[in-house]
């Protein structure tokens, strides 16, 4: 069972909102998450001393997540715009880059007046299920919790977007394509929409089909939210992901902005390096501003 039921955390979270400090992590599910069979080792840090540094620093790689959580990072008043972003770290659906593509991103969002909610979703991939299946349930649940508690957390429920990196970008696109929840109702949080109001995809993975077009799980329709994307042409994950997704957005008349840089590779998060692509947070800030999302 969840040792900190959501209703017992509201006072703590309200205090966090008032002072601009992160909340305590909140378990997404009151009991065992859907379709979980157990058997995984304990959640742990998987980074090794031999792993590459990003921007001169190590990366926290969390593995074996069986208890998914969300953590609210409220933007400090009076700069708080009410806009909120669910942050989905990447890691190939095997691990989560929790600082590079998580906590550091939440800090940046707070700096521009945006509330951040960090999603720690289930990894690694569950046998017998689509790679994104368990993470998608976690993202759907998180969107409902955010909107259900928007008043207590002082958020605008009509300005809730998603931001994801690599596999997390895929998760955002799959969530944006979902027609409804993929699990049975748990409580009142599941009475709210799971649909993001906007999405930011940073070097997203698994969007394009071999030979052209996008995969069915990320299908684009007129209801797909306005989208911002960034990727490097030399990204080994392949820039076709954003190119074909952009064509689908254009065909559906969904507003989008795409930035492709010549170099930059993959997995840089928002840590500044000599690569111009690491200035993408400034481009994303401009885009959010142009959408009217950075005003109270």
N, C-alpha and C positions, 0 to 999 in steps of 0.2 A: 504493500500500500504506500501511497505518497505520504512521507513523514511530515510534509508541510502542505496541507490542503489549501487550495487556492483561496478559499474564503478567509483562512487564517493569515494569509500573507498580505491582505489588502492594506492593513495599517502600516506594515513595514514598507510596502511599495509606495504608498502615499508619502511617507517620510522621505523615501528616496527621490520621488518626484520633486518634492519641495526643495531639496538640497542639491539636486542635480547629480546624485550618486547612483551607481548601479543598484538595482534591487538584488535580493538574494535569488539564486536560480529557482525557477518554478517548474515543477514536474508537469509535463503536458498531460499525462494520463493519470487518473486516480488509482488505477490498478495496472495490470499488465497491458502493454500496448497491443493493438490488434495483430493477430496471427503470430505473436511471438512464442517461440518454443523453448527458449532458454538454451543453455549449453555453452554460451560464450565465456571466455575468460573475463576477468574483471576489467573494467575500463582502465586504460593506462596511457601514459605518454610513450610514444613509439620513436621519437627522434633519437638518432644515433650520433655519436661524435663525428662520424665520417660524412654525415649529410651536408649538402651544400648550404652555404650561407646565402641569404637574400638581403640585399642592401647592407651587407656587413654583419648581419645578425642571424641567429638561429631561428628556426620556425618550430612552434609547438604543434606536434602532430598527435592528435588524440585518436586512439583506436578502441574498438570493442565497446561502442556505445549502445547500451541496452535500455537505459533510462533517459529518454530525451527530455530536454529542458528548454525553457526560454528565460532570458535575462533582459530586463528592461533597463536601457540607458537613456534616461530622460534628458532632453536638452535643457540647460539651465535657463530660468527666467531672468530677465524679460525677453531674451532672444528666442524663446521657444515659439515656433511657428504653428505647432499642432500637427504638422506633417510627421508621419512615422514610417520607418522602413524596417522590414523584416530582413535581417542579414543572414545569408546562407553561405557558409564557408565551403570551399572545394576540397578535393582530395580523392577524386576518382570513385566516389562511393565506397572507398576502403578506409580512409581516415578523414579527419577534419583538421584543416590548418587554422586552428582556433585563434591564434594571435594575428598572423599575417592577413588573413581574410575574415577575421571576426572582430576581436576586441579593438584592434587598431582602426578598423573601419567604423565601428561605433563611435570612437573618439572623434574621428573626422566628421561624421554626420552631426554629432552634438555641436561641433565648432561652427557649423553653418545653420544652427537652429533647428535641426531635425532630430526627433526622437528615434532611437534605434532599439530594436529588439533582436538580440542575438539568439539564433536557433541552433541548438546542439541536437542534430537529428541522428537517427540510428545508422550506424555503420558497423561492420562492413556489409556488403551486399548479402541479402538473405537467400540461401539456396531455394530454388523452385519458384522464385518471384522475380519480377522485373527489377532491374538494378535500382530504379527510382521508387519502387512501390512503398517500402516502409518510410523512406524520407518524405514522400509525398503525403502520406497520412499525417506525419508529424507537422509538415508545413500547413496542411489544411486545418489541423487542430489549432495551431498557433494563430492563424489568421482569425479564427473564431474567438479565441481567447482575447486577442487584442481588441477586437471590435466590441465584444461583450463588456469589457472593462474600460472602454474608452473614457467614460465620464470620470470614473475613479482615478484613472491614470492621466487625466487631462490631455487626451489625444483627440484628434478630429477623425471620426470613424470613416469619413468620406475621403480621407487623404492617407491611405495606407498602401504603400508600395512594397516592392521586394527588390533586393540587390543580391546577386549571386556571382560567384567566381567558379570558373571551370565546371565541375560537376554541379556545384551550387547554382551556376547559371542555367544549366540544364534543368535543375529542379524548379527554378523560377519559371522557366518557359513551359514546363509540364503543368505546373500549378495554374498558369495563365490560360492553358488550354483545357483544363478540367471543367467538365459540365456540372459537377456536383461532388460531394464527399464520397470517398471510396470506402467508408466504414459506417457502421451503425451509430446512431445518435448516442452520445454519452450523457450530456447534460445541456444546460441552457447555452453554453458557448457554441454549441453546434447548431444553433438556430440562426446564426449570423453568416453573412456571405464570406466565402473563401476567396473571392475574386480580387486580385490586386488592382489598385487604381492606376498604377504605373509600374514599370520595371526597368532595372538597370542591369545589364548583362555584361560582365567583364570576362574576357577570353572564355566564353561559354563553350562547353563540350557537348558532343552527342546530339547536335541539332540536325546535321546534314546527313542525307543518305548517300551511299556510294553511287556515283553516277548522276547525282543531281537531285535537287528538291530537299525537303525537310522530312524528318521522320514523323509518323502519324501521332506520336505522343506529344509533339509540340505543334500540332496543327494550328494555323493562324486563321482567325475569322474576324469579322467586323467588331467583335466584342473583345478581341485581344487588346490589352491596355497599351497606351503610348509607351514607346520603348527607346532606351538609350543603350548603345553598344560600343564597345571598344575592343580592338584586337590587333595583334601584330601580323604583318604579312608572313614573317618567318616563324610564326608560332607552329611548333610541331603538331599541335592538336588540329591545325588546319583552319585557315581563315574562311574556307568554304562555309563553315558553320554560320558565320554572321552574314556572309554574302547571300546565301540562299534564304536565310531567315528574313533578310531585308527585302528581297524580292517578293516573298510571301506577304510581308507587311504592306509593301507598296500595292500589291494586287488587291489586298483587302481594304486599302485606303486607311490604314492605321498610321497615325503620326509616328515617325521614328527619326532618330539621329544616329549616324554610324561614323565612327572614327577608326580608320585603319592606318597604322603606322608601319613604316618599312621594316623596322627592326624592333626587338623587344622581347621576343621569345614568349615564355609562358610562366605563370606563377610568381609575378612580381608584386602582387597586392597593390598597395599604394605607397610602398617605401621608395623614396626618391633615389634614383641612380643617374648615371650619365645618359641613360636612354630617355629620349623625349617622351616616350609613351607613358612614363611615370608621372607626367603632368596631367593625366586624364581626370583626376578629381576636380581640377579647375574647369575642365570642359563639362563634366557632369553637374557641377554647381551652376554653371551658366544655363544648362538645359533645365534644371529644376527651377531656376529663376524665371526662365522663359515660359514655363508651364504655370507660373503663378503659385508655386508650391513653397516659396521661401518668404511669404508674407503671412502674418498672423491671420 
